[in-house]
Amino acid sequence: MKWLLSFLVLSSTAQVFADDSRAAILTAPDPRYFVFFLIPLGVLLLWSGRRIRTAAEFYASGRDNGGIRNGLAITGDYLSAASFLGIAGMIALSGYHGLLYAVGFFAGWPLILVLFAERLRRLGRFTLTDILAVRLQRSAVARVAMAASVPVVVLYLAAQLVAAGHLAAYLFSLPYIGSVVVIGIMTALLGIAGGLLFSTRAQVVKAVVMLLTTLLLVIMGLLQADVDITTLFASDHKQQPLLLATSALQEQGALSQLSLGVALLFGTAGLPHVLTRFFSVADPRRARMSVFYATGFIGGFYLLTFVVGYAALRLLDLHPEMNISVANNGGNLVALQLALGVGGPILTGLLAAVLFVVLISVMTALLLSGASAISHDWYAVTVNPGRSYYKQRFIHSSSVVGLILFATLVAILMRGQNVAYIVGLAFAIAASVSFPLLTLALYWKGLTTRGAVIGGGLSLFVVLLCIVFGPAIWVDGFGFSEPIFAWSNPALLSVTIGFVAIVYFSLSDRSELGANERQQEFSQLD
Amino acid sequence: MQTVDSESSSLISQHPDYAAWVAGQRLYRRRMAAVLGGSYAVFLLSVVFLPCILLTPVSVSNPTPWLVPFAAFFILLQFLLTGIYVKHANTVGDEEHERMRSECLRLNNASKSAAVKS
């Protein structure tokens, strides 16, 4: 690493003094360096982690981990390359609300630890279906959980595809749609083949590589962007002349901003699977310590994204030929532009390779999670319990293809959007359906199957309607001049509807089943 | 994956201090959730309603807007609160639970031995 750092610093220092060559370097990444770093990274990850095929193998892989090691593995699970690219771009495009994204994505994490982690651990259930089925009817809640998780998976997948598509298009000078389709096919094939569910060791490697690469980018950004730390965050940028006043989110008013804040906080809390590796450690004390370390690593990572976003902005001020919006409307490439500016094609290749590997691993994990929700939680449990193995495999593979097709279409529709913004929409769905269901299932005895199904379904319908008729799809995707639903994120409305509807339809449940469900005791949750 | 052993759990639940311990743990978690959620609410409401203050430079010589140290402070605060929660759960919570468990097991073993002797 020391050798690599010295090499990169020397190579980029040479570029700073060679202004003539720099202009060319700034606009033309070299894909050979990407391939050069991609191969060893792929080999390293495959070497560091054997493929995990079953839940038992997964839990066994984490059982004896120490706090820091498991904390890094949790960080590897949690960190998203798409969010990194998106947040850096959001900060560069709209510094003010970019920071809201960075803080919001982080803030949900400690909250789920306090609200849910201990209860879920004592309950011994970790998926939404399993948690709801402790007291409610499995077949009915499996449909709600499946309906809630599939749109989240599709939007989250679309966000990763947008990031990967722009990354590949930028590196190889390919058309965006072609890049997205090729990456989509590649991900589907990996998903059908069984995906890349990484062991704890491979997630540790992933987290370390991503943290170190970001740190390297920040150090070189600070060294090379001709600014000191006190002036880095100043709001006098040429490419962002009215830092606050022109922000689209600001124009939509206070409720729209509050809505985004709600989505970012409760969206994370609506995704209980992010805690999976917390449950894989046998000793509860070590498990808690690992979450503490993970909080430090994740928080540190988001602090680094502040610097990446502002350093990119500062560098791009010095080089107007590298216009943010011309490279990418959503600002999704500013981190790579910064890497190109301060580290040349070598650092760009390294960063792109790290991000690409992380993107592919997240996409295949998402695909498997979505396909399992359809083929196992829904089809095998509720539609055809006596299915054959081959029939279920067929449904699983069909789900993989269906999900990636749908996500590819959404990624094409949202090509001009910032990736963090798309992730924010996925979080809005999780916050509106999964979070109320999870909270009420764990904290309220009055929840009934009727309340969960009708209330959860209504909330899902409202949030999807608001997203489709909102600015991202109705205006930017379909080309209409005005959105029918004005807020860019509907969570404030849909989360409220979710809680109210689930409580109302549970309280108004007069059935015998409802009465029985209310009488069932929570046991050993505290 | 570790879940609570049902025999051990039902034993502990008979301990005279168990109900108070459960209530204390629940209260602590809810207070901590309120502090975490409340601090986020303060951050969010400040970003939404106080942009004029948060965009003011820290000082004449340092043009960094207040928002940046405010956001960084918020992240550090959440990290610190997580640490406090983990320390509490790993010491006060677990040690008390362990004390009750060992007392219950000792009493249970003693009553079993007495039954065998009689």
Interface residues (C-beta under 8 A of the other chain):
Chain A: Y59 G95 Y96 H97 L99 L100 A102 V103 G104 F106 A107 W109 P110 L111 L113 V114 L115 E118 R121 R122 L123 G124 T230 T231 L232 F233 A234 S235 D236 L243 L244 Q250 A254 Q257 L258 G261 L265 F279 S280 A282 D283 P284 R285 R288 M289 V291 F292 T295 G296 G299 Y302 L303 F306 S523 Q524 D526
Chain B: M1 Q2 T3 V4 S6 S9 S13 V22 Q25 R26 R29 M32 A33 L36 G37 Y40 F43 L44 L45 V47 V48 F49 P51 L54 L55 P57 S61 N62 P63 T64 P65 L67 V68 A71 A72 F74 I75 L76 Q78 F79 L81 T82 G83 Y85 V86 A89 N90 D94
